[in-house]
Amino acid sequence: AQEQGYILEEALASELAAEFYFSCSRDKIARVYLTDAYYGYIRWGAIAKVKHLEAQYSFLFAQIRSTETPKLNNTLTDTLTATKTGSTTSDLFSASLDLATFIKFSQTVTSEIVLKNLLGKLIKLLLKNAAAQKAVLLLLKDEQLYIEAMGMATEEAVTVLQSIPPTIEQLPVLVVNQVLRSQKTFILNDATATEPHNTYPYIHKFKPKSILCLPIIYQSKLQGMIYLENNLTVGAFPQERVDVLNVLASQIAIAIQNATLYEKLETANQHLKEYSLTLEEKVEQRTAALQAAQKQIIAKEKLSSLGALTAGVAHEIRNPLNFVNNYAEGSVELSEELLEEIDNQSEHLDADTVDYIKQTLTDLKDNAAAIHQHGQRAEGIIHNMMQHARTDGGQRQPTDLNALLDQAVQLAYYSRRSLTNDFNTVICKDYDDSIGRLEVVSADLSRAFINIIDNACYAVFAKQKHYQQRQGDQELVFTPTLWVKTHNQGEAVEICIRDNGIGMPPEVIDKIFNPFFTTKPTGEGTGLGLSLTHDIIVGQHGGTLQVESEPGVYTEFIFTLPKTS
């Protein structure tokens, strides 16, 4: 303990050793250890313990007091008595008092690591031991001072961690700014009588007697400051006390720094704990996202392969198909020419022969016409397959989605009208003007809209024909209607296309996005429209596509498009 400077432990060990040797009747050795203990307690500042030893071993310390230097002022007990009666304090007692204050502060700053508790205890110790009626602790954050702790001697509670800038209602701000600039201790022994400080707004209003403001410096940098105030007496902060507080300020700086680091560590641990609680959920979400991305990549690869295969097959079929169509059309024309020529030469031929030839040529013409008709249908299928194979080729451009959708509605409606003169439907539009412009491949997206709207027109027209066939029932009234709606969802846009047509059963809904699946009669659909639409909405634009339907009642397509590509 002596080698390491632990004075209290050294004194206690010496006292115990003395008691041991007294019990062994080895008084000479015991006196040596007891004397060491006595002086150790004096150096430590344990005044009560010194008085206890003087009373218990008076036969020994009477001799010590008689030979002690005048610095002790006869005895330490006499010094304490003199101090209580207002006489001049001896150097030893003054040092003991300062040392006691130093020890209390040291124990406080080393035993408390929670910043809030540390600041509260520091304020209470300053109020109790520094002769202050008001104590304020300010800390420097981002080149700005903030009040972090404040207490009054007349109040039990201490305000901590408010982080509020000082105002003239709380502190003499001019004094605080002076210490901030100079980084030196500032003392006013009689604030109300010292010019020009007595004109400061705070001092003029609250009239404090003594003011002490000292900086807290750590590693040559200002960390904050301590402000003390006494409203009862002048000269409340003598130089001896200021010296002790200056030493303590460095310890306070270290303690606050450690407590701040601990607070940050606790916050980080709390965040880590919260993160660990949700880690499993986040892993599941990430795994699901990766699986979805993987499925999307696989789907794109399949579509890419299918597109390449489709393009190749379509190209190979289109060439001979062109010959079929051309020769079929030529055969029809030749048959018509032959029939005309036979009519011209009929008077030179037998009537039965003429009838036979005409019948044969008519059959030949009809066959060629059928070949040409089906060839044209095959050409349409190939055209759709080629479109299906090139959905990824367009460039995204800022597009007015409402205008694009409205244009698709008009194109699909009038296209259906051109095929069927008696087709008509009510179209209800509800466009959200806050959507703005989206980065999309407008040509492909328009094709997707047209496919869905054309199917809706087909469904309501099929239902209308069904009602027309049952005109005998006067209660049956049907109005074909389409609803087209857009809605701004913030990060995405929702588009709803609904019809009151024939609807679809669940087993059909499960297949409608499969290539070449169709419920239309032969010759009226290729089964590629909705498959292509799905690729455009989901694969190309990263959106979603859902279908809701009830047979005989309605069908609604609901899809979303993200605003960011």
C-alpha positions in Angstrom: 0.0 0.0 0.0 2.9 2.4 0.8 4.6 1.7 -2.6 1.4 2.3 -4.5 0.4 5.4 -2.5 -2.8 3.9 -0.8 -2.6 6.0 2.3 -5.7 4.8 4.0 -4.9 1.1 3.5 -1.3 1.8 4.8 -2.7 3.5 7.9 -5.3 0.8 8.6 -2.6 -2.0 8.2 -0.3 -0.2 10.6 -3.1 0.2 13.2 -4.0 -3.5 13.0 -0.3 -4.5 13.2 0.0 -2.3 16.3 -3.0 -4.0 17.9 -1.4 -7.4 17.2 1.9 -6.6 18.8 0.1 -5.0 21.8 -1.7 -8.3 22.3 1.7 -10.1 22.2 3.1 -7.7 24.8 5.6 -6.3 22.3 4.8 -2.7 23.1 7.9 -1.1 21.5 7.1 -2.5 18.1 3.4 -1.7 18.5 4.2 1.9 19.3 6.1 2.3 16.0 3.2 0.9 14.0 0.7 3.0 15.9 2.6 6.1 15.2 2.7 5.3 11.5 -1.1 4.8 11.6 -1.6 8.1 13.4 0.3 10.1 10.8 -1.3 8.1 8.0 -4.8 9.1 9.2 -3.7 12.7 9.4 -2.4 12.7 5.9 -5.6 11.0 4.7 -7.8 13.5 6.4 -9.6 11.1 8.7 -10.0 13.6 11.6 -12.4 11.5 13.6 -10.1 8.5 13.5 -7.2 10.7 14.7 -9.3 11.8 17.6 -10.2 8.2 18.3 -6.6 7.1 18.5 -5.7 10.1 20.7 -8.4 9.1 23.1 -7.6 5.4 23.1 -3.8 5.7 23.3 -3.5 9.0 25.2 -0.3 7.8 27.0 1.4 7.6 23.6 0.1 10.7 21.8 0.5 13.0 24.7 4.3 12.6 24.2 3.9 12.9 20.4 1.9 16.2 20.8 4.5 17.6 23.1 7.2 17.0 20.6 5.2 18.0 17.4 6.1 21.1 15.5 4.1 24.3 16.0 2.5 23.6 12.6 0.1 21.3 14.3 -1.0 24.1 16.6 -0.5 22.0 19.8 -3.0 19.3 18.8 -5.3 18.5 15.9 -8.2 18.6 18.3 -7.3 22.2 19.3 -7.2 23.1 15.6 -10.7 21.7 15.1 -12.0 23.6 18.1 -10.3 26.8 16.9 -11.9 26.5 13.5 -15.4 25.9 14.9 -15.0 29.1 17.0 -14.0 31.2 14.0 -10.2 31.4 14.6 -7.6 31.1 11.8 -7.5 27.6 10.3 -4.2 25.9 10.4 -2.5 24.7 7.2 -3.0 21.1 8.3 -6.7 21.4 8.8 -7.2 23.4 5.6 -5.4 20.7 3.7 -7.5 18.0 5.4 -10.7 19.8 4.5 -9.7 20.1 0.8 -8.5 16.5 0.8 -11.8 15.3 2.2 -13.7 17.2 -0.6 -11.3 15.7 -3.1 -11.9 12.2 -1.8 -15.6 12.5 -1.9 -15.5 13.8 -5.5 -13.0 11.1 -6.5 -15.2 8.4 -5.0 -18.3 9.8 -6.8 -16.8 10.1 -10.2 -15.2 6.6 -10.0 -18.3 4.8 -8.7 -20.9 6.2 -11.1 -20.9 5.4 -14.8 -24.5 6.4 -15.7 -24.4 10.0 -17.0 -27.7 11.1 -15.6 -26.9 9.8 -12.1 -23.3 11.1 -12.3 -24.4 14.7 -13.2 -27.0 14.7 -10.3 -24.5 13.5 -7.8 -21.9 16.1 -8.9 -24.4 18.9 -8.5 -25.3 17.8 -5.0 -21.7 17.5 -4.0 -20.9 21.0 -5.3 -23.8 22.4 -3.4 -22.8 20.7 -0.2 -19.1 21.2 -0.2 -18.4 24.3 -2.4 -20.4 26.9 -0.4 -22.8 27.4 -3.3 -26.5 28.1 -3.3 -26.7 27.4 -7.0 -24.7 25.0 -9.2 -24.9 24.6 -12.9 -23.0 22.1 -15.1 -22.6 23.1 -18.8 -21.3 20.9 -21.6 -20.0 21.8 -25.0 -21.7 20.1 -27.9 -21.0 21.2 -31.5 -19.4 24.4 -30.4 -22.4 25.4 -28.4 -22.8 25.3 -24.6 -25.8 23.5 -23.1 -27.1 23.3 -19.6 -27.0 19.6 -18.7 -27.5 19.8 -14.9 -28.7 22.4 -12.5 -29.5 22.5 -8.8 -30.3 24.8 -5.9 -29.3 24.4 -2.3 -32.9 25.0 -1.3 -34.3 22.3 -3.5 -33.9 18.5 -3.2 -34.4 17.8 -6.9 -31.6 18.3 -9.5 -32.5 18.9 -13.2 -30.3 16.8 -15.5 -29.9 16.2 -19.2 -32.1 19.0 -20.4 -29.6 20.1 -23.1 -30.9 23.7 -23.2 -28.9 26.7 -24.2 -28.2 29.1 -21.3 -30.4 32.3 -21.1 -30.1 35.5 -19.0 -32.9 34.1 -16.8 -30.7 31.2 -15.7 -27.1 32.4 -15.8 -25.0 35.6 -16.4 -24.5 34.7 -20.0 -21.7 37.3 -20.5 -19.7 35.7 -17.7 -20.2 32.2 -19.3 -19.1 33.6 -22.7 -16.0 35.2 -21.2 -14.9 31.8 -19.7 -15.8 30.1 -23.1 -13.4 32.5 -24.9 -10.6 32.6 -22.3 -10.9 29.1 -20.9 -9.8 30.5 -17.6 -11.4 30.5 -14.2 -13.6 33.6 -13.4 -14.3 34.7 -9.8 -16.5 37.6 -8.6 -16.1 38.0 -4.8 -18.7 40.8 -4.7 -20.7 40.6 -7.9 -23.2 43.4 -7.0 -20.4 45.9 -6.3 -18.0 45.0 -9.1 -18.2 47.1 -12.2 -19.1 46.5 -15.0 -20.4 43.1 -14.0 -23.1 44.5 -11.7 -24.8 45.9 -14.8 -25.2 42.4 -16.4 -28.9 41.6 -16.7 -28.8 38.5 -14.6 -26.6 40.0 -11.8 -28.7 43.2 -11.8 -31.9 41.2 -11.5 -31.0 38.4 -9.1 -28.1 40.1 -7.2 -25.8 37.2 -6.4 -23.0 37.9 -3.9 -20.3 35.5 -5.1 -19.8 33.9 -8.5 -17.4 31.3 -9.6 -17.2 29.9 -13.2 -14.4 27.5 -14.0 -13.7 25.6 -17.3 -13.7 21.8 -17.6 -10.7 20.9 -19.8 -9.9 17.4 -21.1 -6.9 16.7 -23.3 -6.3 20.5 -23.8 -9.9 20.9 -25.1 -12.8 22.7 -23.4 -15.5 20.2 -22.5 -17.8 22.5 -20.5 -17.8 24.5 -17.3 -19.0 24.7 -13.8 -21.0 27.7 -12.6 -21.3 28.3 -8.8 -23.2 31.0 -7.1 -23.6 32.2 -3.5 -26.4 34.7 -2.7 -25.6 35.0 1.1 -22.1 36.2 1.5 -19.2 37.8 -0.4 -15.9 36.0 -0.9 -17.6 32.6 -0.7 -15.1 31.0 -3.0 -11.5 31.4 -1.5 -8.5 30.6 -3.6 -7.8 27.4 -1.7 -11.3 26.0 -2.6 -10.9 27.2 -6.2 -7.6 25.3 -6.5 -9.2 22.1 -5.3 -12.1 22.6 -7.7 -9.7 23.2 -10.6 -8.1 19.8 -9.8 -11.5 18.2 -9.5 -12.6 19.7 -12.8 -10.2 17.4 -14.7 -11.5 14.4 -12.9 -15.1 15.5 -13.7 -14.1 15.8 -17.3 -12.8 12.3 -17.4 -15.8 11.0 -15.5 -18.3 12.7 -17.9 -16.3 11.4 -20.9 -16.4 7.9 -19.6 -20.1 8.2 -18.7 -20.9 9.6 -22.2 -19.0 6.7 -23.8 -20.9 4.2 -21.6 -24.2 5.8 -22.6 -23.3 5.5 -26.3 -22.3 1.9 -25.7 -25.6 1.1 -23.9 -27.5 2.7 -26.8 -25.5 0.7 -29.3 -26.2 -2.5 -27.2 -29.9 -1.6 -27.1 -30.0 -1.2 -30.8 -28.1 -4.5 -31.2 -30.6 -6.2 -28.9 -33.5 -4.8 -30.8 -31.9 -5.8 -34.0 -31.2 -9.3 -32.8 -34.9 -9.7 -31.7 -36.0 -8.9 -35.3 -33.0 -10.6 -37.0 -34.8 -13.8 -37.6 -37.8 -12.0 -39.1 -35.4 -9.9 -41.3 -33.6 -13.0 -42.4 -36.9 -14.6 -43.4 -37.9 -11.4 -45.2 -34.6 -11.3 -47.0 -34.7 -14.9 -47.9 -38.2 -14.5 -49.3 -37.0 -11.5 -51.3 -34.1 -13.4 -52.6 -36.3 -16.3 -53.5 -38.7 -14.0 -55.3 -35.8 -12.4 -57.1 -34.5 -15.8 -58.0 -37.9 -16.9 -59.4 -38.1 -13.6 -61.4 -34.6 -14.3 -62.8 -35.6 -17.8 -63.7 -38.8 -16.6 -65.2 -37.0 -14.0 -67.3 -34.5 -16.6 -68.5 -37.3 -18.9 -69.4 -39.1 -16.1 -71.2 -35.9 -15.1 -72.9 -35.4 -18.7 -74.1 -39.0 -19.0 -75.1 -38.8 -15.7 -76.9 -35.7 -16.8 -78.8 -37.4 -20.1 -79.7 -40.6 -18.4 -80.6 -38.9 -15.9 -82.8 -36.9 -18.6 -84.6 -40.0 -20.9 -85.1 -42.1 -17.9 -86.2 -39.5 -16.9 -88.7 -39.1 -20.4 -90.2 -42.9 -20.8 -90.4 -43.6 -17.4 -91.8 -41.6 -17.9 -95.0 -43.5 -21.1 -96.2 -46.7 -19.6 -94.9 -46.3 -16.6 -97.1 -46.1 -19.0 -100.1 -49.3 -20.8 -98.9 -51.2 -17.5 -98.6 -50.0 -16.2 -101.9 -50.7 -19.3 -103.9 -54.1 -19.8 -102.2 -55.0 -16.2 -103.1 -53.7 -16.8 -106.6 -55.7 -20.0 -106.9 -58.9 -18.2 -106.0 -58.2 -15.6 -108.6 -57.4 -18.3 -111.3 -60.6 -20.2 -110.4 -62.6 -17.0 -110.9 -61.0 -16.4 -114.3 -61.7 -19.9 -115.4 -65.3 -19.6 -114.4 -65.6 -16.4 -116.5 -63.9 -18.1 -119.5 -66.2 -21.1 -119.2 -69.2 -18.8 -119.2 -67.8 -17.2 -122.4 -67.4 -20.6 -124.1 -70.5 -22.3 -122.7 -72.2 -22.4 -126.2 -69.4 -24.7 -127.5 -69.6 -27.1 -124.6 -72.1 -29.7 -123.4 -74.4 -28.3 -120.7 -73.7 -31.2 -118.3 -69.9 -30.7 -118.8 -70.2 -27.0 -118.2 -72.1 -27.6 -114.9 -69.5 -30.2 -113.8 -66.6 -27.9 -114.6 -68.2 -25.0 -112.8 -69.0 -27.1 -109.7 -65.4 -28.3 -109.6 -63.9 -24.9 -110.1 -66.3 -23.5 -107.4 -65.2 -26.2 -105.0 -61.5 -25.5 -105.9 -62.1 -21.7 -105.3 -63.8 -22.3 -102.0 -60.9 -24.6 -100.9 -58.3 -22.1 -101.9 -60.3 -19.3 -100.0 -60.4 -21.5 -96.9 -56.7 -22.1 -97.2 -56.1 -18.4 -97.5 -58.3 -17.6 -94.5 -56.6 -20.1 -92.2 -53.3 -18.9 -93.5 -54.1 -15.4 -92.5 -55.1 -16.6 -89.1 -51.8 -18.5 -88.8 -50.1 -15.2 -89.8 -51.9 -13.4 -87.0 -50.8 -16.0 -84.5 -47.2 -15.7 -85.6 -47.4 -11.9 -85.4 -48.6 -12.2 -81.8 -45.8 -14.7 -81.0 -43.3 -12.3 -82.4 -44.7 -9.6 -80.1 -44.5 -12.0 -77.2 -40.8 -12.6 -78.0 -39.8 -8.9 -77.9 -41.4 -7.4 -74.8 -38.0 -6.3 -73.4 -36.8 -4.2 -76.2 -38.4 -0.8 -75.5 -36.8 2.1 -73.6 -38.4 3.6 -70.5 -39.6 7.1 -70.9 -41.6 9.5 -68.6 -45.2 8.8 -69.5 -48.5 10.3 -68.5 -50.1 7.1 -67.3 -53.7 8.4 -67.2 -53.4 9.6 -70.8 -51.9 6.3 -71.9 -54.6 4.3 -70.3 -57.4 6.6 -71.7 -55.9 6.2 -75.2 -55.9 2.4 -74.7 -59.5 2.5 -73.7 -60.5 4.4 -76.8 -58.5 2.2 -79.1 -59.9 -1.1 -77.7 -63.5 0.2 -77.7 -63.5 1.5 -81.3 -61.6 -1.6 -82.5 -64.4 -3.7 -81.0 -67.0 -1.4 -82.5 -65.4 -1.8 -86.0 -65.8 -5.6 -85.7 -69.4 -5.5 -84.3 -71.7 -2.6 -85.2 -74.2 -3.4 -82.5 -71.6 -3.3 -79.7 -71.9 -0.5 -77.2 -70.9 -0.1 -73.6 -70.9 2.5 -70.8 -67.3 3.4 -69.7 -66.9 5.0 -66.2 -63.5 6.6 -65.8 -61.9 7.7 -62.5 -58.3 8.9 -63.0 -56.1 10.2 -60.1 -54.4 13.4 -61.3 -51.8 13.2 -58.6 -50.0 10.3 -60.2 -47.8 12.4 -62.5 -45.5 10.8 -65.0 -44.0 7.3 -64.7 -40.9 5.8 -66.3 -42.4 3.0 -68.4 -42.1 1.4 -71.8 -45.3 3.1 -73.2 -45.7 1.0 -76.3 -45.6 -2.3 -74.4 -47.7 -1.0 -71.5 -50.3 0.3 -73.9 -50.5 -3.1 -75.6 -51.1 -4.7 -72.1 -53.9 -2.2 -71.4 -55.5 -2.9 -74.7 -55.4 -6.6 -74.2 -57.2 -6.4 -70.8 -59.8 -3.8 -72.1 -60.5 -5.8 -75.2 -61.2 -8.9 -73.1 -63.5 -6.8 -71.0 -65.3 -5.6 -74.1 -65.6 -9.2 -75.3 -67.0 -10.3 -71.9 -69.7 -7.6 -71.7 -70.7 -8.2 -75.4 -71.0 -11.9 -74.8 -73.3 -11.3 -71.9 -75.3 -8.8 -73.9 -75.9 -11.4 -76.6 -77.0 -13.9 -74.0 -79.5 -11.4 -72.7 -80.7 -10.6 -76.2 -81.5 -14.3 -76.8 -83.7 -14.2 -73.8 -85.8 -11.1 -74.7 -89.0 -12.9 -73.8 -88.1 -12.3 -70.1 -89.1 -8.6 -69.6 -87.3 -8.5 -66.2 -83.9 -9.1 -67.8 -82.2 -5.7 -68.3 -78.5 -5.5 -68.8 -76.3 -2.5 -69.4 -72.7 -3.3 -70.5 -70.4 -1.3 -68.3 -66.6 -0.9 -67.9 -64.9 0.8 -65.0 -61.4 2.2 -65.4 -59.7 3.6 -62.3 -56.2 4.8 -61.3 -55.1 5.5 -57.7 -51.9 7.0 -56.3 -50.5 4.8 -53.5 -47.4 6.8 -52.8 -44.6 4.5 -53.9 -46.8 2.8 -56.6 -49.8 3.3 -58.8 -52.8 1.0 -58.8 -54.9 0.5 -62.0 -58.3 -1.3 -61.8 -60.2 -2.4 -64.9 -63.5 -4.0 -64.2 -66.4 -5.2 -66.3 -69.9 -6.6 -65.6 -69.5 -9.3 -68.2 -69.7 -13.1 -68.1 -67.0 -13.5 -65.4 -64.7 -16.5 -64.9 -64.7 -19.6 -62.6 -61.6 -20.2 -60.4 -60.3 -23.0 -62.5 -60.1 -20.7 -65.5 -58.5 -17.9 -63.5 -55.6 -20.2 -62.6 -54.8 -20.7 -66.3 -55.5 -17.4 -68.0 -51.9 -16.3 -67.9 -50.6 -19.5 -69.5 -49.4 -19.0 -73.1 -52.0 -20.3 -75.7 -54.8 -20.8 -73.1 -58.1 -19.2 -74.2 -61.8 -19.6 -73.6 -62.8 -18.0 -76.8 -64.1 -20.0 -79.7 -61.6 -21.2 -82.3 -60.5 -18.4 -84.5 -61.3 -15.6 -82.1 -58.3 -15.8 -79.8 -54.7 -17.0 -79.7 -54.3 -17.3 -75.9 -51.3 -15.1 -75.9 -52.8 -11.7 -74.9 -53.0 -12.2 -71.2 -49.7 -14.1 -71.1 -48.1 -11.1 -72.9 -49.8 -8.7 -70.5 -48.4 -10.6 -67.5 -44.9 -10.4 -68.9 -45.2 -6.7 -69.5 -46.7 -5.8 -66.1 -44.8 -8.2 -63.8 -41.7 -9.2 -65.7 -40.8 -6.0 -67.6 -42.1 -3.3 -65.2 -41.8 -5.1 -61.8 -45.4 -4.7 -60.9 -48.2 -7.0 -59.7 -51.2 -8.4 -61.4 -54.3 -9.8 -59.7 -57.7 -11.1 -61.0 -61.0 -11.1 -59.1 -64.1 -12.6 -60.8 -67.5 -14.1 -60.1 -69.1 -16.1 -62.9 -72.0 -14.2 -64.5 -71.3 -11.1 -62.4 -68.0 -9.3 -63.0 -64.3 -9.6 -63.7 -61.7 -7.1 -62.3 -58.0 -6.9 -63.1 -56.0 -5.1 -60.4 -52.4 -4.3 -61.1 -49.8 -2.0 -59.6 -46.8 -0.3 -61.1 -43.9 0.9 -59.0 -43.0 4.6 -59.5 -39.3 3.8 -59.4 -38.0 1.5 -62.1 
